[in-house]
Every structure is written in C-alpha cells, then in structure tokens.
C-alpha cells in the first residue's frame, strides 16, 4: 500500500459499505445498491473499497498500530471462509481455523474502531470529489459544482430536478445523491431545503417554492453568487449590517418601539406577519414583492437603510419604478424563481396586448429599444397603475411602522396626492354586442374538446355569477346545495367565501346548471355536482386526477386572456371599421375581472334589483353597486323619457 497515498474521503456510507463487505453476509452488488451513490456500478464499488481500505490502513499506522494495519491487508476471503467452515478433526487444521476466526473477529472490531475515528461529518465547503466517487464527482465538477454548498445553491434554486442541469449525472445517481444529502443535512446545517430534496408533488403547498439556506446566501466557502439579491432562509433579502436600519435616521426613540423589531428586515417581517392567514395569501404575495423591491432599492441604489428614507428619496423611488436603471442590475430577461441567481426585481416584458395593437411600436420606441426574438420592443418599468399600487403598499408599510413607533415619520406621506377614486371602473366591461360576439366565438370552437367545454363553462359561470377570480377557482362541489324556498321553488345555490372572509350565497341559473352538467360529464363525473366527491373543483386542470385538481388563479387568468386575444384577432373588420377596431382594442384589454363588471352592468341594464346585484358581487355597500346603474346612462335616459311621455304625452316635434 502506498504510504504517501492521501485518502479522498471519510464518507461514513463508504466506510459502512467496506465493513459490510468484510463481513461477507451479502454480495457486493447488494451492498453497493444499499450504501453507494453509484448504485450497482461494479467498477465504482471496487474503487471505493480500495480507497476506504487505504484510508483505514493509513489511519491505523498514524495511530501506531502497524500490526493491525497489516491485519487489514490480509485476504478477505481467507479469513471469512475460516470463520464460516465447520469444525475440522485434524488438530493442526483446527488450530489454524480457530486462529483465522479470531483474526476475522478482531479485524471487524478494528474496522469499527477505525470507522469511528476517521469518519467526520461533511461541511458545506468540502469539495465534491472528496466525498463521492469520480463517476459522480466529475460531472458535478464539470458543471461548476465544486463544493457541496454550490450543489445546494443549484438544488435549492431549481428544485428536485436540479440534476438536469448537470450533464452525464442522470436521475439514478442524482436520486442517490439526494438520499445522501437528506441523511447528512443536519450536519450540513440544513443546507438543503425540502424543495431541493423532495418531488414537488409530495410537498405541502407552502413549501412548493424555491428556498435557499443562509449558509449559501452568505457564500462563506468561496462560492461567488452571480446575483447580489440572494435571499435569506425565508426568501427575503437580508441587508448588510451597515445598512440594516438598526441606526436609521428616521428611527423613533428605542424605548418607544412597540414592534419588537431591531432592524428594517425584522420590521418588514413583523408587518408581513399580519397577512399570514390563508385568506390573505394573495395580499401577502403582493405586499412581499413591493416591500422587498423598496428594500433592495434603498440598499443598492441609495446605499442607505429603509429607516433613513426621506420624502425626496421617495420621489426618486417613484421615478425608478417606472424606469429601473441600470437595466443590467435590476432587470432579467425571463422570470426566475426567487432563489435563482438570475432573479431580478423587474423583468423585460412586452407592452400590454391592447397597446401593441392600438399604437404602432415603431412610432413610440427609440431606434435602440430592446426587442425580443420576434422583434417586438420590450419595457422594463411598471405601468402607471402598478407604480401607484407599489407606492400605496410602501406607504401602508411605513404608516404601520410609525404606529408601532419603529419609524418617527412616514416619508411617503409627503407625496402630493390626487383625490381618491371612490368608484370602480365599470368601463372595464363588455357591451351587449361584444359579449354576444364572445359567446358566438366560443360556440364556434370544436365541440369534442374538453378544453372547449371548460372554456364555455368558465365564461358562463363568471358572467352569470359575477364571482372574483379567486372565488371561481376555489369553487367546489361541496359548496353547492339546493334551497327550498317553498311553492315548488328549489334553486341551486353556490356558497362563496369572498373578500374579507365574508360568506354569501349566489344562485345558479338553470342554463348555467346545464352547462356545468355537460362539463362534469365530459370529465367522467356525475352531471349533478352534489353527487361528485366533495373536494371536486368546478374548474379543473385538463390533465389531473379523475375528479380533477383545481386550476390556479394565474392559470385561469391566462386561459381567459388568451381566449379574448384569439377572439379579438378573429374580428373580421378589425382593420377597416372604426367599430371593429374599438371592439378588438377592448377584447385585447379584457380579463377575468371584466366578466365581473360585465355581469353587474348587464344585470343593472336589464332591471335586476341593486340588492340582488350587491349580494351576487359581495359588495359591502349598496353605493358601490349603484355604479352599474350609473354606467347605463343611455338606458336610464330612454326609460325616463318613456315615463315622461306616458304622463305628459308626446314630446314636442
């Protein structure tokens, strides 16, 4: 054995594999499949056995146990057979067998002692080729994953299928690596997250997001992160100590602080914790995005803490949101998970569909504008409405922090404010003619497609009930019942928990019931929703379990906006008629919420009671609902004119 040989690992799994092989109870393939990341690769198993033996022999010699080192080098089969053979009557043979059996037991005892002395827990900064066989370590090294910390960074950012970015590694070896990471994750300081080590389908919903560990985000082992925005364990940026706000200029006196927060990061987390309940999940997501974007701008653009902001800084932040320069730092080419090193607070995107159609891009874009592969100009900043929303969220954050006496004053309160709009924008609805065209276009789609049946039901469902997007996707069979109102009137009712956890009942018209029955039958379910499993979603994914998995908000939004775009592009006179251009422009703007406004406007136009519309839409105030009546000004004028004529006779010629 080469005295200068330096063992390449003290991998406990490899050591146990060597001990089990020495015991001789199982063959090498069975043991390799159980202990090794290389599986039943016979060549790799032999390399590992040789390396482990060299490790143990070197350890024994360094401990001064040279005789025992020689014992390890004796032929394995000779001592194993000696221990296993039956009693031999020849005295000399018997003594030799007894001696070999003692050596066999002594060697196993020695191996157990040496394993305990040489095995060490892995560390994040350890090189991958120190712990794994070359058939596994080489693909990792070639992919730039030289340390365990770098493997964790990649896995935490991309999830259980992280190995797909590592050529020649393969799913089998990657699965064994993941098992090894699971066993040693505690020793690694929980470096690997559940998102990295568990298939997504087996994770709870709250864990189906990319995570990273603090050890990786701080990059303490020579890992150079490609992004300055890497998040902490909870998925939020953690400012450096000098800019963490513990000594912010706008901090209230410490003895008055009621938030329990020592710095800006903790203050923001305390505010976000107010929205941890499941019913606030969409609010929490939007608030996290706005709050983190503000925190990143403070640190990287202003080089100051959030608790040191002034009103002048807020004015600069407002301009930044509309045009986040420098683009290389703030804007990414595609959407990435939060823990991906390529994540950025903004993303290059195309103009809204209606703007791309209504205004020729070449007339509004400079010659050097950034374009996508199709030659369409891209924009990076937020829209005017999004900027307003981001400032509103930031102001709300600071207002709460002032109330908790973490901040002394609210820098956003110094902004000039326009008069708040008290009415909803009912202009975001479809006219009767536009709605009729939408339904005709949906009817022209192939009848034998489950996708078409789902689309027709969604359109009918959203229009007839006026439900919000989240209410549509959360509707389940268990929420439907029959109400006995007497006089043989037994309508079908959908029980909805809406905004602010306010419950309400929405009646389902018979035509909608027929559309739902047709859709459920196409999914292989009973046509009566009350006969379906209680958790059956009314709107399901196309490819899922028999009773279906509910669609997400974003998926349903994309389905409807893509449908409206197809309908807009199919308008025959969109380029020649003023009305055709207007219809196409409005359909390109339409979204799920337009169907809610369309429901309110059309119901009011046809004389539906405001109280009924209010109940359907879930408005707290009748004043909010009355806007739909105001929207039908022409109809009101016509009806009042008819009333006047009925009382006073025909109007003057």
Secondary structure, 3 states (H helix, E strand, C coil): CCCCCCCCCCCHHHHHHHHHHHHCCCCHHHHHHHHCCCCCCHHHHHHHHHHHHHHHHHHHHHCCCHHHHHHHCCCHHHHHHHHHCCCCCCHHHHHHHHHHHHHHHHHHHHHHHHHHHHCCCCCCCCEHHHHCCHHHHHHHHHCCCCEHHHHHHHHHHHCCCHHHHCCCCHHHHHHHHHHHHHHHCCCCCCCCCHHHHCCHHHCCHHHCCCCCCHHHHCCCCCCCCCCCCCCCCCCCCCCCHHHCCCCCCCECCHHHCCCCCCCHHHHHHHHHHHHCCHHHHHHHHHHHHHHHHHHHHHHHCCCCCHHHCCHHHHHHHHHHHHCCCCHHHHEECCCCCCCCCCCCCEECEECCHHHHHHCCHHHHCCCCCCECCCCCEEECCCCHHHHHHHHHHHHHHHHHHHHCCCECCCHHHHCCCCCCCCCCCCCCCCCHHHHHHHHHHHHCCCCCCHHHHHHHHHHHHHHHHCCCHHHHHHCEHHHEEECCCCCCCCCEEEEEECHHHCEEEEEECHHHHHHHHHHHHHCCCCCCHHHCCCCCECCECCCCCCCCCECCHHHHHHHHHHHHHHHHHCCCCCCCCHHHHHHHHHHHHCCHHHHHHHHHHHHHHCCCCHHHHHHHHCCCCHHHHCHHHHHCHHHHHHHHHHHHHHHHCCCCC
